[in-house]
Amino acid sequence: MVHIRGGTVPASSSQDSLEQMWQPPESEDKTGANQAAAQQSRRRKKFIWLGVAVAIVLVAAGVTVGVLASKGIISTRSSSDKSADSDAAADAEHSGGSSVEDNGVADVADITTSTTATATATSSASTTKTTTTPTPTASACPSKDDIPKASRNTDLDTSTWMDMTDFNCTFTTKTVGDLPLVGLNSTWSNKAQANPNVPSLNQSWGDYTARPARGVNVGGWLSLEPFITPSLFDYPASAGVVDEWTLCKHLGDKAAAVLEKHYSTFITEADFKAIADAGLDHVRIPFSYWAVQTYDDDPYVPRISWRYLLRGIEWARKHGLRIKLDLHGVPGSQNGWNHSGRSGKPDWIAGKDGAQNADRTLEIHDRLSKFFAQDRYKNVIAFYGLVNEPARSLNADALNAWTDKAVNLVVGNKVNGFPVFSEGLLGLDAWAGAFRDLQKDTLIVDAHQYTIFDEYLLSLEPTDRINYACNKFSAITAESIKDYGPTMVAEWSQAHTDCTTHLNGFDMGNRWTGTFPGTPGPSCPTKDKQCTCTVSNDESLYTDAYKVFLKTFAMAQMDAFEKGWGWFYWTWKTENAPLWSYKHGIEGGFMPKKAYQREWSCKDPIPDLSGVRDYE
């Protein structure tokens, strides 16, 4: 039957009529004008009926297509959209299918049905396996009424998201590793190159001992730290806000809006572009377990940071930057410091709920590693960090047993990045000969090297501090490569004082001037009342001589840490802590403009630093 506005025409009679109308015309009888006129009249009638029939068929076809399209049975997209789908389908075939499998691999193309709603219609992308750059189809993002009731006001409800920049706002409940795919675009490109000295993402990096990583952290973004963004913690002392736990508890229902505004604005694509422009090639992204889920009475905001993590990875990809994932806070807190989310006594591995929290962390890694084993991440995630800075007080055997389980879990889930464990502030020499059975998986030890949390190192004169970096840091790194194996430095800075507000804990003072609890007195080189934090905390007071010292100290550490697998500066951006901000350093002239073009190395004489006052 051919459907016409609710009525029907028998298909057989319609077909017969069309066949009759398109029969060849009878031969014209040239012997009589009357017959010719009659024949001409009959032809006119046939063409009239032919026009009517064609109109009927076109109307019927239009109605049918409209109905089928409205039900999503057929697609009305352009050829460029179909090309994008074909590319994504090829990825689905390569990754094992379009549905969530037991191994946690899923195809992101299944996020979309007939249209891909993107917030940036002019952006281009391609799959890892093609060189085409189809433009995503722009369409309106779903309204609240378009979201199924069960998903409204959840992290899946894109109509409630504060920031839609570069997110795919198409609603989906699909997951990999029980982690949502919502927000991801279905195509991507790995053709970008961070700078001319490193391979593009679709090429192998090669040997990290021959080409060390030069990277930076985006600390204080997805895991808050008071010294990086003190404005978020600016409350009366009576409020008791000292870390992310107490901040969320204090904010209550307002926490989600406050934190999402921070996630949306503190680090943007412009930062990832600037990182690449600075000659850096890797980014370490700290995030915490509440990006995946929360437990019991946790006040943390769950899951919102997850989508910003995924968007950050895509921005890194766009600018050719490789990623080191870093689980910065785990259930129970691994060290009791504010950067783990909660200050106080750690409750992880050891403690009342330590065993349970250690198991929960393994569950978090199971889900994360299944998610990041997808094909789309194999070229961009270079390193996978297990846990940041576990407490020195933890039982070594228990910690090593947990690390063994975590490595086997992550590697078993086929994450492409190298697994990384923290040296736990024990010193690299403590790990000589460790984890020999895991060396087949290229397990990397991650050190954090600072000269400001030890009173002796804090008191070094500027020239001595540079010598320490060139000689001691170089030796420590080289010895670890020989005695343990793959070694990287995932945190360091050019800070030579611990003056930054909240650096040692919320309102805990500092060792430099002797205000930190338990210090016998000032620890700056003069060790007297001259010691001041005024200059180091105020970039406007930096003299040319002071900037030369800071830049030389930074380049000395870069040299030293490139004896291993490379380095990640802590951190890219701060609100008002210039000695901890790579971005501030470049803009202020006390960091090399290009990480791969340094005007000084440890082979060169140390510049004259007599103009630097060592108590400032």
URTA-V223369 format. One record per backbone hydrogen bond with DSSP energy under -0.5 kcal/mol. NH is the residue of the N-H (numbers start at 1). CO is the residue of the C=O. If there is no record, write none. Layout:
# URTA-V223369
{{NH | CO} {NH | CO}}
This chain:
# URTA-V223369
{{2 | 9} {3 | 1} {4 | 7} {7 | 4} {9 | 2} {14 | 10} {15 | 11} {16 | 12} {17 | 13} {18 | 14} {19 | 15} {20 | 16} {21 | 17} {22 | 18} {23 | 20} {30 | 28} {32 | 29} {36 | 32} {37 | 33} {38 | 34} {39 | 35} {40 | 36} {41 | 37} {42 | 38} {43 | 39} {44 | 40} {45 | 41} {46 | 42} {47 | 43} {48 | 44} {49 | 45} {50 | 46} {51 | 47} {52 | 48} {53 | 49} {54 | 50} {55 | 51} {56 | 52} {57 | 53} {58 | 54} {59 | 55} {60 | 56} {61 | 57} {62 | 58} {63 | 59} {64 | 60} {65 | 61} {66 | 62} {67 | 63} {68 | 64} {69 | 65} {70 | 66} {71 | 67} {72 | 69} {73 | 68} {74 | 68} {82 | 78} {83 | 79} {84 | 80} {85 | 81} {86 | 82} {87 | 83} {88 | 84} {89 | 85} {90 | 86} {91 | 87} {92 | 88} {93 | 89} {94 | 90} {95 | 91} {96 | 92} {96 | 93} {97 | 92} {101 | 105} {104 | 101} {108 | 106} {110 | 107} {111 | 108} {112 | 109} {113 | 115} {117 | 115} {118 | 116} {119 | 167} {121 | 119} {123 | 120} {125 | 134} {130 | 127} {136 | 123} {136 | 134} {142 | 169} {146 | 143} {147 | 143} {147 | 144} {151 | 148} {152 | 148} {152 | 149} {154 | 151} {157 | 154} {158 | 156} {160 | 157} {161 | 158} {167 | 164} {168 | 183} {169 | 117} {169 | 167} {170 | 117} {176 | 179} {179 | 176} {181 | 174} {183 | 168} {184 | 181} {188 | 126} {194 | 320} {198 | 195} {201 | 192} {202 | 190} {203 | 200} {208 | 206} {210 | 207} {211 | 207} {213 | 565} {215 | 213} {215 | 567} {216 | 282} {217 | 569} {218 | 284} {220 | 223} {221 | 218} {222 | 286} {228 | 225} {229 | 225} {232 | 229} {233 | 230} {234 | 231} {235 | 233} {239 | 236} {240 | 237} {242 | 240} {244 | 338} {245 | 341} {247 | 243} {248 | 244} {249 | 245} {250 | 246} {251 | 247} {252 | 248} {254 | 251} {255 | 252} {258 | 254} {259 | 255} {260 | 256} {261 | 257} {262 | 258} {263 | 259} {264 | 260} {265 | 261} {266 | 262} {267 | 263} {271 | 268} {272 | 268} {273 | 269} {274 | 270} {275 | 271} {276 | 272} {277 | 273} {278 | 274} {279 | 276} {280 | 275} {281 | 214} {282 | 214} {283 | 322} {284 | 216} {285 | 283} {285 | 324} {286 | 284} {287 | 326} {289 | 329} {291 | 288} {292 | 289} {293 | 289} {298 | 295} {302 | 300} {303 | 290} {304 | 302} {306 | 303} {307 | 303} {307 | 304} {308 | 304} {309 | 305} {310 | 306} {311 | 307} {312 | 308} {313 | 309} {314 | 310} {315 | 311} {316 | 312} {317 | 313} {318 | 314} {319 | 315} {319 | 316} {320 | 317} {321 | 316} {322 | 281} {323 | 380} {324 | 283} {325 | 323} {325 | 383} {326 | 285} {327 | 385} {328 | 287} {328 | 326} {329 | 287} {333 | 330} {340 | 337} {341 | 338} {342 | 337} {344 | 336} {347 | 332} {347 | 333} {349 | 354} {350 | 348} {354 | 351} {357 | 353} {358 | 354} {359 | 355} {360 | 356} {361 | 357} {362 | 358} {363 | 359} {364 | 360} {365 | 361} {366 | 362} {367 | 363} {368 | 364} {369 | 365} {370 | 366} {371 | 367} {372 | 368} {373 | 370} {374 | 371} {377 | 374} {378 | 374} {378 | 375} {380 | 377} {381 | 377} {382 | 323} {382 | 380} {383 | 323} {384 | 418} {385 | 325} {385 | 383} {386 | 420} {388 | 327} {391 | 334} {394 | 391} {399 | 395} {400 | 396} {401 | 397} {402 | 398} {403 | 399} {404 | 400} {405 | 401} {406 | 402} {407 | 403} {408 | 404} {409 | 405} {410 | 406} {411 | 407} {412 | 408} {413 | 409} {414 | 411} {415 | 410} {418 | 382} {419 | 441} {420 | 384} {421 | 444} {423 | 446} {426 | 423} {430 | 427} {431 | 428} {432 | 429} {433 | 483} {434 | 431} {436 | 433} {438 | 435} {439 | 436} {441 | 438} {442 | 439} {443 | 438} {444 | 419} {445 | 486} {446 | 421} {447 | 445} {447 | 488} {449 | 447} {449 | 491} {450 | 448} {458 | 454} {459 | 455} {459 | 456} {460 | 457} {465 | 461} {466 | 462} {467 | 463} {468 | 464} {469 | 465} {470 | 466} {471 | 467} {472 | 468} {473 | 468} {474 | 469} {475 | 471} {476 | 472} {477 | 473} {478 | 474} {479 | 475} {480 | 476} {481 | 477} {482 | 478} {483 | 479} {484 | 480} {485 | 480} {488 | 445} {489 | 566} {490 | 447} {490 | 488} {491 | 447} {494 | 579} {503 | 500} {505 | 502} {508 | 505} {515 | 510} {516 | 510} {517 | 508} {519 | 516} {523 | 511} {524 | 512} {525 | 614} {527 | 524} {531 | 528} {532 | 615} {536 | 616} {537 | 533} {538 | 535} {539 | 537} {541 | 538} {542 | 539} {547 | 543} {548 | 544} {549 | 545} {550 | 546} {551 | 547} {552 | 548} {553 | 549} {554 | 550} {555 | 551} {556 | 552} {557 | 553} {558 | 554} {559 | 555} {560 | 556} {561 | 557} {562 | 558} {563 | 560} {564 | 561} {565 | 487} {566 | 561} {567 | 213} {568 | 489} {569 | 215} {570 | 492} {571 | 569} {572 | 217} {575 | 228} {580 | 577} {581 | 578} {582 | 571} {582 | 580} {583 | 572} {585 | 581} {586 | 582} {587 | 583} {588 | 584} {589 | 585} {589 | 586} {590 | 585} {591 | 585} {594 | 597} {595 | 278} {597 | 594} {604 | 601} {609 | 607} {612 | 609} {613 | 611} {614 | 612} {616 | 613}}
